[in-house]
Each structure stands twice: as structure tokens, then as C-alpha cells.
Amino acid sequence: MTKHYIDGYGWQPVIAAKDWYTKEIISKTVASDGKTERWKSALEEAVQYACPNGSREEDINLMSDNGTQPTSHAFEALCDDLGINHVTTSYDNPKGNAETESWMRTLKEDCLWINDFQSPKEAKEKINSWIEYYNAEYPHSTIGMKSPRDIREESELVEEVEESINSETMG
């Protein structure tokens, strides 16, 4: 989670879940508060997107900091219910969640800091639009200057080919 300030509205959080393999933002919540319920919503949205057949068999690791929301009993219970191994960074170790922190910095530099949002509605629209651009077009050196969406599509294609090979081998 990161926050940005809107005159007359105060601090507004952006909560996001990032797939470290594809670099894609698989869920985001732009809201007026950063309560645990918002974090739970973001996690449920991420699981629905990335694991449409369910998350329990996927061996998912979730990395977060030690904030009050991701370490709350309610959030931990949701992780358990979804079969997600929740790992928190060690205290005073910003590098422990470097992948996500790097993305937060990019969001700030490329979207939040250059806009003077007049309302939460405007902020939500622009942030969501920027995240869609990021996922669809933003090139990453760590993934061959491809976009996160390109990597997801390639990954899904590989999975389809592997499933096809496995079903032919077994049949």
C-alpha cells in the first residue's frame, strides 16, 4: 500500500497485489481508507484473476510488509482459507519486498506525483488507467523488455501446450 494526498480529502491509499513472475498488477484498490477489509478485497480480487480455478492447489506465496493490515488476524485467516503462504518481510528491511516497493515508486513517479487530483473519483480513474497501461505496455528489462501482459500470455500459452502434451502422453 502507498498513499497520496488530495486537497480537501486527505490521504488516499492505493493497495495493490503484484505477480512477481509476470510483473503484472493483478489487483488494485483505490479507496478512501486502507483498512484490513480493503486488503482482503484486493487479495480476493488477485486470487480470482490469477487462479480462476481456485488457489489451494497453486502453492502461492504472498509477500508483504509487517503493517497492521497484512498481519491482522482477519487477513491471516483469509490467507489460510485460500491456501496462501503469507510471508512478511523482516523488520526494518525494505529490500525484503523490493519487487513491490519498486513498483510503488514507479506508480508515484509516473502517476501520483505528476497529477494534481481534484477528487478521489478523478484519482481512481487516472490510477486505474495508468495501471492498465503499465500491465499492457510497460516494458521491463528483467523480462526482456516485454510488458507484464505479454509475459502472462506467454505463460498461459506454455501451460496450454504442456497440458496438451500431458493429455496425449497419458491417453
C-alpha positions, 0 to 999 in steps of 0.5 A: 500500500502507498498513499497520496494526498488530495486537497480537501480529502486527505490521504488516499491509499492505493493497495495493490497485489503484484505477480512477481513472475509476470510483473503484472498488477493483478489487483488494485484498490483505490479507496478512501481508507486502507483498512484490513477489509480493503486488503482482503478485497484486493487479495480476493480480487488477485486470487480470482484473476490469477487462479480462476480455478481456485488457489489451494492447489497453486502453492502461492506465496504472498509477500508483504510488509509487517503493517497492521493490515497484512498481519491482522488476524482477519487477513491471516485467516483469509490467507489460510482459507485460500491456501496462501503462504503469507510471508512478511518481510523482516523488520526494518528491511525494505529490500525484503519486498523490493519487487513491490516497493519498486513498483510503488515508486514507479506508480508515484513517479509516473502517476501520483506525483505528476497529477494534481487530483481534484477528487478521489473519483478523478484519482481512481480513474487516472490510477486505474488507467495508468495501471492498465497501461503499465500491465499492457505496455510497460516494458521491463528489462528483467523480462526482456523488455516485454510488458507484464501482459505479454509475459502472462500470455506467454505463460498461459500459452506454455501451460496450454501446450504442456497440458496438451502434451500431458493429455496425449502422453497419458491417453 
